[in-house]
């Protein structure tokens, strides 16, 4: 008969104990310095080395060369307490589950007063000490508190909170922990090499995962796989079937189908899982584990090799491609859905229904109205468009190819005839003076000397022609950009509405006159509301616009006195748009376009009625270089005529 692995490879020294350095290091130090306490309490999960450590401590105390941290292994005490030994008379192991009463405690107390038969100490090891009743612990209290010099107590338990406080306070408590997966993986691989057993890739990670950090559980599963394998080779297919995990090929098929949005393949795989009798909850656990691996692979540059130990290189490459097909936002969202479904499937009467609904929610991100669902839909759109990574800000300098393409498009458009630029006229002149078209340089000379001539802004080329529908759809995002840049500007624009967009001219309507005036107010430092809105549009849509600012009442419907919108506004020498300001027309005869009147800043101070003052203010803004297009209706000027004309 073959001895179980966990018995054949039970550690005999503290150096052989794995994953418990927080216990072995201080114990070995205490043994070397001869500071051994009379009572110890070892606690922790099952199979992590509590009883084994108690036996090693007993060997260290009763070794002929001891107390020592490294037993010699040849003295009678060490031989009797080894893995193949029959036990020592001076080391008593008591199963506290069956010896937990007052009578058992009284018997132990009577045996403790006798001196050891041969060794240095008489050591009592109480396994599963939490099973002792409070009356039994109270009966042991006096001897545990003040034992004879030759008596040592070692309590081992998985539930230290059930040991009464008066006992715990008289012991040195050492908590044991579960062994980390990486260390456990190395340990079981070493045991397979010792046993001369060949294990296929992917088997040992499943064994370690099934063991859950318990050394005894892990070795029992590995022993079972070795015993049930043909020859000396442990196959992956048999390990998956025995341990109950989802086959890696099936997981790859489902993940690839979800990444490709192939609903038919996904639900076909779900049906195959149910028809083969696999536990749906175990499948959901495996799928959540795979999504976690994909998130790690997507977040690390080395495909997760430093984190995902024990996974073959070809599997890591496959998972890297799967993470690219998903995207990080969609992977995170799918993991949240699977985790929620795993919680809901606890005690569910119809696990197949929960499984299929989970798949439907993963496949349809439109059903998720949260921010994560929106990010998943955006990633899906970007993958369809061939966008790689996050989009660069539109305000950065564009590449040479898009600039040349935009220039070629502008060159292909039919040339427009330049509109006449009107010179400024005196305030008291009854009629405007019309001049011939001037060169852009001449128009720049007409500006006041104290104002510097602004250079045209660098063109920001968008990916394609921007339409009014795109502006309307992006308007909330544009306002959010303004809000993050300057809150005061956002407060002015939160009631604004985009009303039209043509030839890079955006018509914006406001509810109140105050908001409209705040929007039009220039700021030489570039901190105006309009400049913040322009920068936001550049960052979102990649196009630099000019504005027409209106009040809502004016933008609702044009009256008979208002002139129709021009097809394309003219531009002055600075590159900003100049509005055509219509004047009144004669009552009789067809309506004719009126010449554009350019007034100086002095007109605003000389005009007396409200319309003239406001018109003069808009001209001042234009002279200062603000890129506004204002449409105003100038009150008709009545020229008295002699009677009879």
C-alpha positions in Angstrom: 0.0 0.0 0.0 1.3 3.4 -1.0 1.3 6.2 1.7 -0.6 9.4 0.9 1.5 12.3 -0.5 0.8 14.6 2.5 2.1 11.9 4.8 5.2 10.9 2.8 6.2 14.6 2.4 5.3 15.9 5.9 8.0 18.4 6.9 10.4 17.3 9.7 12.1 20.7 10.2 11.0 24.3 10.2 13.1 24.8 7.1 10.9 22.4 5.1 7.7 24.1 6.1 6.5 26.4 3.2 4.5 29.6 3.4 4.6 30.1 7.2 7.7 32.3 7.7 5.7 34.5 10.0 5.6 31.5 12.4 8.8 29.6 11.8 11.2 32.6 12.0 10.2 33.7 15.5 10.0 30.1 16.8 13.5 29.3 15.5 14.8 32.5 17.1 13.2 31.6 20.4 14.7 28.1 20.3 18.2 29.4 19.5 18.1 32.0 22.3 16.5 29.5 24.8 13.4 31.7 25.3 10.8 29.0 24.9 7.4 29.6 26.5 5.5 27.0 28.5 2.3 27.2 26.3 1.7 27.9 22.6 -1.5 28.4 20.5 -1.3 27.6 16.8 -4.4 28.7 14.8 -5.2 28.9 11.1 -7.1 27.2 8.3 -7.1 23.5 7.8 -4.1 21.8 6.2 -1.7 24.7 6.6 0.8 23.0 9.0 -0.4 23.6 12.6 -0.1 20.0 13.9 3.1 19.5 11.8 4.6 22.5 13.4 3.6 21.3 16.9 5.5 18.0 16.2 8.5 19.8 14.8 8.6 22.0 17.9 8.4 18.9 20.1 11.4 17.4 18.2 13.3 20.6 18.6 12.7 20.7 22.4 13.5 17.0 23.1 16.4 16.6 20.6 19.5 15.3 22.2 21.4 18.4 21.0 18.5 20.7 21.9 16.7 22.8 22.5 17.7 23.6 18.9 16.0 25.1 15.9 17.4 22.2 13.7 16.8 18.7 15.0 19.6 16.2 14.5 17.3 13.5 13.1 19.4 10.6 14.6 18.7 10.7 18.3 15.9 8.4 19.6 13.5 11.3 20.2 14.0 12.7 16.6 13.5 9.2 15.1 10.4 8.5 17.1 8.8 11.9 16.1 9.8 11.7 12.4 7.2 11.0 9.7 8.0 7.3 9.8 8.3 7.1 13.6 5.7 5.5 16.0 5.6 8.4 18.5 7.2 9.1 21.8 6.0 8.4 25.3 6.9 12.0 26.4 4.9 13.6 23.6 1.2 13.1 24.0 -1.2 14.0 21.2 -4.8 14.4 22.4 -7.8 14.7 20.1 -9.8 17.5 21.9 -12.9 16.7 19.9 -13.3 13.4 21.8 -11.6 14.5 25.0 -13.3 17.8 25.8 -14.9 17.3 29.2 -13.9 18.0 32.8 -12.9 14.4 33.4 -10.5 14.4 30.5 -9.0 17.7 31.7 -8.6 16.2 35.2 -6.9 13.1 33.8 -4.5 15.3 31.8 -3.7 17.3 34.9 -2.9 14.1 36.9 -0.6 12.9 34.1 1.2 16.2 33.8 2.7 16.0 37.3 4.8 13.0 36.5 8.3 13.6 35.1 9.1 12.6 31.5 10.2 9.0 30.9 13.3 9.7 28.9 13.3 13.1 27.2 13.8 16.6 28.5 10.1 17.8 28.4 6.7 16.2 28.7 4.8 17.9 25.8 1.0 17.8 25.4 -0.4 18.6 21.9 -4.2 19.3 22.0 -5.5 19.2 18.4 -8.8 20.9 17.6 -8.6 22.7 20.9 -11.7 24.8 20.2 -13.8 21.6 20.8 -13.0 21.7 24.5 -15.9 22.9 26.6 -15.6 25.9 28.8 -15.8 23.7 31.9 -12.9 21.6 30.5 -10.8 24.7 29.8 -11.5 26.0 33.3 -10.3 22.7 34.7 -7.1 23.1 32.7 -6.6 26.7 33.6 -4.5 26.3 36.7 -2.0 23.8 35.3 -1.7 25.8 32.0 -1.1 29.0 34.0 1.6 27.5 36.4 2.8 24.1 34.9 5.7 22.2 36.2 9.1 23.0 34.7 9.1 19.8 32.5 5.6 20.4 31.0 4.9 22.2 27.7 1.4 22.7 26.1 0.7 23.3 22.4 -2.9 24.0 21.4 -3.8 23.7 17.7 -7.2 25.0 16.4 -9.0 26.4 13.4 -11.2 28.7 15.5 -9.1 30.5 18.0 -12.0 32.8 19.0 -13.7 29.7 20.6 -10.7 29.2 23.0 -11.6 31.0 26.2 -9.7 34.2 26.8 -8.1 33.0 30.1 -6.3 30.3 28.1 -5.4 32.5 25.2 -3.8 35.1 27.5 -1.5 32.4 28.9 -0.1 31.3 25.6 2.0 32.6 22.7 -0.4 32.8 19.8 1.0 32.1 16.3 -1.5 32.5 13.4 -1.0 30.3 10.3 -2.1 31.4 6.9 -3.0 29.8 3.5 0.0 29.2 1.3 0.2 31.6 -1.7 -0.5 30.1 -5.2 3.0 30.9 -6.6 4.8 29.1 -3.7 2.3 26.2 -3.8 2.8 25.8 -7.6 6.6 25.5 -7.1 6.1 23.0 -4.3 3.8 20.7 -6.2 6.0 20.8 -9.2 8.9 19.8 -7.0 6.9 16.9 -5.6 6.0 15.8 -9.2 9.7 15.8 -10.1 10.4 13.7 -7.0 7.7 11.2 -7.9 8.9 11.2 -11.5 5.4 12.1 -12.8 4.9 14.1 -16.0 2.1 16.6 -15.8 0.6 18.3 -18.9 0.5 22.1 -19.0 -2.4 23.7 -17.2 -3.0 20.8 -14.7 -1.0 22.1 -11.8 -2.7 25.6 -11.8 -6.1 23.7 -11.6 -4.8 21.6 -8.7 -3.5 24.7 -6.8 -6.7 26.5 -7.5 -8.8 23.6 -6.2 -6.6 23.3 -3.1 -7.4 26.9 -2.1 -4.1 27.4 -0.4 -4.3 24.3 1.9 -1.2 22.1 1.5 -3.0 19.0 2.6 -6.0 19.5 0.3 -3.7 20.3 -2.7 -1.5 17.2 -2.1 -4.6 15.0 -1.7 -6.0 16.2 -5.1 -2.6 15.7 -6.8 -2.4 12.3 -5.2 -5.8 11.5 -6.6 -4.8 12.6 -10.1 -1.6 10.6 -10.1 -3.4 7.5 -8.9 -6.1 7.8 -11.6 -3.7 8.4 -14.5 -2.3 5.9 -16.9 1.4 5.4 -16.4 3.2 8.4 -15.1 1.5 11.1 -17.1 -1.3 13.3 -15.7 -3.5 14.4 -18.7 -5.3 17.7 -18.9 -8.6 16.2 -20.1 -8.8 13.8 -17.1 -7.8 16.5 -14.6 -10.5 18.9 -15.9 -13.1 16.1 -15.8 -12.1 15.0 -12.3 -11.8 18.5 -10.8 -15.0 19.7 -12.4 -13.6 22.8 -14.1 -14.6 24.2 -17.5 -12.3 23.0 -20.3 -9.9 25.7 -21.5 -10.9 25.2 -25.1 -14.6 25.8 -24.2 -13.7 28.9 -22.3 -11.7 30.2 -25.2 -14.6 29.5 -27.6 -17.1 31.4 -25.4 -14.7 34.3 -24.8 -14.0 34.6 -28.5 -17.7 34.5 -29.3 -18.5 37.2 -26.8 -15.6 39.3 -28.2 -17.0 38.8 -31.8 -20.6 39.5 -30.7 -21.6 36.2 -32.1 -24.8 35.6 -30.0 -25.6 32.3 -31.7 -22.2 30.7 -30.8 -22.5 32.0 -27.3 -25.9 30.5 -26.5 -24.9 27.3 -28.3 -21.9 27.0 -26.0 -24.2 27.6 -23.0 -26.5 24.9 -24.1 -23.5 22.5 -24.5 -22.5 23.3 -20.9 -25.9 22.4 -19.6 -26.3 19.3 -21.8 -23.0 17.8 -20.6 -24.1 18.1 -17.0 -21.6 20.7 -15.9 -22.4 22.9 -12.9 -23.5 26.3 -14.2 -22.1 28.0 -11.1 -18.7 26.4 -11.5 -18.8 27.6 -15.2 -19.6 31.2 -14.1 -16.7 31.0 -11.6 -14.3 29.8 -14.4 -15.6 32.6 -16.7 -15.0 35.2 -14.0 -11.5 33.8 -13.5 -10.8 34.1 -17.2 -12.1 37.7 -17.4 -9.8 38.5 -14.5 -6.9 37.0 -16.4 -7.8 39.1 -19.5 -8.0 42.3 -17.5 -4.5 41.5 -16.1 -3.2 40.8 -19.6 -4.7 44.0 -21.0 -3.2 46.1 -18.1 0.4 44.7 -18.3 2.9 45.0 -21.0 4.4 41.6 -20.6 1.0 39.8 -21.2 0.7 39.1 -17.5 3.5 36.6 -17.3 4.7 38.1 -14.0 1.3 37.8 -12.5 -0.3 34.8 -14.2 2.1 32.0 -13.2 1.8 28.5 -14.5 0.0 29.5 -17.7 1.7 28.4 -21.0 3.1 31.1 -23.3 0.7 30.2 -26.2 -2.3 30.6 -23.8 -1.0 34.0 -22.8 -0.7 35.1 -26.4 -4.2 33.9 -27.0 -5.5 35.8 -24.0 -3.7 38.9 -25.3 -5.6 38.8 -28.6 -8.9 38.2 -26.7 -8.3 41.3 -24.5 -7.7 43.4 -27.6 -11.0 42.2 -29.1 -12.8 43.2 -25.9 -11.2 46.5 -24.7 -10.6 47.4 -21.1 -13.9 49.1 -20.4 -15.9 46.3 -21.9 -13.8 43.7 -20.0 -14.4 45.5 -16.7 -18.1 45.8 -17.4 -18.4 42.0 -18.4 -16.5 41.1 -15.2 -19.0 43.1 -13.1 -22.0 41.4 -14.8 -20.5 37.9 -14.3 -19.7 38.7 -10.6 -23.3 39.9 -10.0 -24.7 36.8 -11.7 -22.5 34.6 -9.6 -24.0 36.1 -6.4 -27.5 35.8 -7.8 -27.0 32.1 -8.7 -26.6 31.1 -5.0 -29.6 29.0 -4.3 -31.2 29.7 -7.6 -33.9 27.3 -8.8 -33.1 27.8 -12.5 -29.3 28.3 -12.9 -29.6 28.0 -16.7 -32.0 30.9 -16.9 -29.5 33.1 -14.9 -26.7 31.9 -17.1 -28.5 32.9 -20.3 -29.6 36.2 -18.9 -26.0 37.0 -17.9 -24.8 36.3 -21.4 -27.5 38.5 -22.9 -26.5 41.4 -20.6 -22.9 41.0 -21.6 -23.7 40.9 -25.4 -26.0 44.0 -25.3 -24.1 46.9 -23.7 -27.0 49.2 -24.8 -29.0 47.8 -21.9 -26.5 49.3 -19.4 -27.3 52.9 -18.9 -24.4 53.5 -16.5 -21.1 55.3 -17.3 -19.4 51.9 -17.8 -22.0 50.8 -20.3 -21.4 54.1 -22.2 -17.7 53.5 -22.3 -18.2 50.0 -23.6 -20.4 51.2 -26.4 -17.8 53.9 -27.2 -15.0 51.4 -27.3 -17.1 49.2 -29.7 -17.7 52.1 -32.0 -14.0 53.0 -32.0 -13.0 49.5 -32.9 -15.4 49.5 -35.8 -13.9 52.8 -37.0 -10.4 51.5 -36.6 -9.4 53.9 -33.9 -6.5 52.6 -31.8 -6.1 53.8 -28.3 -7.5 57.0 -26.9 -8.2 59.8 -29.3 -5.6 62.5 -29.2 -6.9 66.0 -28.2 -8.1 67.9 -31.2 -6.3 71.0 -30.1 -2.9 69.5 -30.8 -1.1 70.1 -34.1 -2.6 67.8 -36.8 -0.5 65.5 -39.0 0.7 66.7 -42.3 -1.5 64.3 -44.3 -4.8 65.6 -42.9 -3.7 69.2 -43.4 -2.9 68.6 -47.0 -6.2 66.8 -47.5 -8.1 69.7 -46.0 -6.2 72.2 -48.2 -7.0 70.2 -51.3 -10.7 70.2 -50.3 -10.6 73.9 -49.9 -8.8 74.4 -53.1 -11.5 72.3 -54.9 -14.3 74.5 -53.7 -15.4 77.3 -56.1 -13.8 80.6 -55.4 -16.1 83.2 -53.9 -15.9 86.8 -54.9 -14.5 89.0 -52.2 -17.1 91.1 -50.5 -16.5 94.8 -50.4 -14.8 96.2 -47.3 -16.4 99.5 -46.2 -14.3 102.3 -44.8 -15.3 104.1 -41.7 -17.3 107.3 -42.3 -18.0 110.3 -40.0 -20.8 110.0 -37.5 -22.9 112.8 -38.9 -22.9 111.6 -42.5 -26.5 110.7 -43.5 -25.5 108.0 -45.9 -22.7 105.3 -45.8 -19.7 105.7 -48.0 -19.0 102.7 -50.1 -15.4 102.0 -51.2 -13.8 99.5 -53.5 -12.6 96.2 -52.2 -9.3 96.5 -50.4 -6.5 94.0 -49.9 -6.4 92.3 -46.5 -3.3 94.3 -45.6 -5.2 97.6 -46.2 -8.0 96.5 -44.0 -5.6 95.8 -41.3 -4.2 99.3 -41.6 -7.6 100.8 -40.9 -7.6 99.5 -37.3 -6.6 101.8 -34.5 -2.9 102.2 -34.0 -3.0 101.3 -30.4 -4.3 97.8 -31.2 -1.8 95.2 -32.6 -2.7 93.5 -35.8 -3.6 89.9 -35.0 -2.3 87.1 -37.1 -4.8 84.5 -38.4 -5.1 81.5 -36.1 -3.5 78.3 -37.2 -6.2 76.2 -38.9 -7.2 73.1 -36.9 -8.2 70.4 -39.3 -11.0 68.0 -38.3 -11.2 64.4 -39.4 -14.0 65.4 -41.9 -16.5 68.1 -42.6 -18.4 68.9 -39.4 -22.1 69.1 -39.7 -24.7 70.9 -37.6 -26.0 67.5 -36.4 -22.6 66.7 -35.0 -22.4 70.0 -33.2 -25.9 69.4 -31.7 -25.0 65.8 -30.6 -21.6 67.0 -29.1 -23.1 70.1 -27.4 -23.3 68.5 -23.9 -19.8 67.2 -24.2 -18.6 70.7 -25.3 -20.3 72.3 -22.3 -18.6 69.7 -20.0 -15.2 70.7 -21.4 -16.0 74.4 -20.8 -17.1 73.5 -17.3 -13.8 71.8 -16.5 -11.9 74.8 -17.9 -13.8 77.6 -16.3 -17.0 77.4 -14.2 -18.1 81.1 -14.8 -18.0 80.5 -18.6 -20.1 77.4 -18.2 -22.7 79.3 -16.1 -23.1 81.7 -19.0 -23.4 78.9 -21.6 -25.6 76.4 -19.7 -28.7 78.0 -21.2 -27.2 78.6 -24.6 -28.4 76.6 -27.7 -26.8 75.9 -31.0 -29.2 77.1 -33.7 -27.2 76.7 -36.9 -23.7 75.9 -38.4 -22.6 76.9 -41.8 -19.1 77.7 -43.2 -17.5 77.4 -39.7 -20.0 79.9 -38.4 -22.0 78.8 -35.4 -25.2 80.5 -34.4 -25.7 80.5 -30.6 -29.0 81.7 -29.0 -29.3 82.8 -25.4 -32.4 83.1 -23.2 -31.5 86.5 -21.7 -29.8 89.6 -22.9 -27.3 89.5 -20.0 -26.0 86.1 -21.0 -25.7 87.3 -24.6 -23.7 90.4 -23.6 -21.5 88.3 -21.3 -20.8 86.0 -24.2 -19.9 88.9 -26.5 -17.7 90.7 -24.0 -14.0 90.5 -25.3 -11.0 89.8 -23.1 -7.6 90.5 -24.5 -6.0 87.8 -22.4 -8.1 85.1 -24.1 -10.2 84.4 -21.0 -13.5 85.4 -22.5 -16.6 83.1 -22.5 -16.5 82.9 -26.3 -12.9 81.9 -26.3 -13.5 79.1 -23.8 -16.4 77.8 -26.0 -14.2 78.0 -29.1 -11.4 76.0 -27.4 -13.9 73.4 -26.2 -15.3 73.0 -29.8 -11.8 72.6 -31.1 -11.0 69.9 -28.5 -14.2 68.0 -29.2 -14.8 68.4 -32.9 -11.5 69.7 -34.2 -12.8 72.7 -36.0 -12.3 76.4 -35.1 -15.5 78.4 -35.4 -16.8 81.9 -35.5 -20.0 82.9 -33.7 -23.3 84.6 -34.2 -24.7 85.5 -30.8 -28.5 86.1 -30.5 -31.1 86.4 -27.9 -33.8 83.6 -28.1 -36.6 86.0 -29.1 -34.5 87.2 -32.1 -33.5 83.7 -33.1 -37.0 82.2 -33.1 -38.3 83.6 -36.4 -37.1 86.5 -38.5 -39.5 89.4 -38.9 -40.1 91.6 -41.9 -37.6 94.1 -40.8 -34.8 91.5 -40.4 -32.6 90.7 -43.3 -32.1 87.1 -44.3 -29.0 85.2 -43.2 -26.1 85.6 -45.6 -24.8 82.4 -47.2 -21.2 83.0 -46.0 -19.9 85.9 -44.0 -17.0 87.9 -45.2 -13.7 88.0 -43.3 -11.5 90.9 -42.3 -7.8 90.9 -42.3 -7.5 89.2 -38.9 -9.4 86.1 -40.2 -12.6 86.8 -38.1 -16.0 87.0 -39.7 -17.6 90.4 -40.3 -21.4 90.7 -40.2 -23.4 92.4 -42.9 -25.6 94.9 -41.1 -28.7 95.7 -43.1 -30.3 99.1 -43.0 -33.9 100.1 -43.6 -35.2 100.0 -47.2 -37.6 102.2 -49.0 -41.3 101.3 -48.7 -41.8 101.1 -52.4 -40.0 98.8 -54.7 -38.3 95.5 -54.2 -36.0 94.9 -51.2 -32.4 95.4 -52.1 -29.3 94.5 -50.1 -27.8 97.4 -48.3 -24.1 98.2 -48.1 -22.2 97.3 -45.0 -21.5 100.3 -42.7 -18.3 100.2 -40.7 -18.2 102.6 -37.8 -15.4 103.5 -35.5 -15.3 103.2 -31.8 -16.1 107.0 -31.5 -19.6 106.4 -32.9 -20.7 104.6 -29.7 -20.0 107.6 -27.6 -21.7 110.1 -30.0 -24.8 108.1 -30.7 -27.7 108.9 -28.4 -30.4 106.3 -29.0 -30.0 102.7 -27.8 -29.7 101.1 -31.2 -26.8 103.2 -32.3 -25.0 102.8 -29.0 -25.3 99.0 -29.2 -24.2 99.0 -32.9 -21.2 101.1 -32.0 -20.3 98.6 -29.2 -20.3 95.7 -31.7 -18.0 97.6 -34.0 -15.7 98.2 -31.1 -15.6 94.5 -30.5 -14.8 93.9 -34.1 -12.0 96.4 -34.1 -10.5 94.8 -30.9 -10.4 91.5 -32.8 -13.2 89.6 -31.2 -14.6 87.0 -33.6 -18.3 87.8 -33.3 -20.8 88.1 -36.1 -23.7 90.3 -34.9 -26.8 90.9 -36.9 -28.6 94.1 -35.9 -31.4 96.0 -37.5 -30.5 99.7 -37.8 -33.5 101.9 -37.3 -34.4 103.6 -40.5 -33.1 107.1 -40.8 -35.8 109.5 -42.2 -34.4 112.3 -44.3 -36.8 115.2 -44.5 -37.6 116.2 -48.0 -39.0 119.4 -49.4 -42.7 119.4 -50.2 -43.5 118.6 -53.7 -40.5 116.2 -54.3 
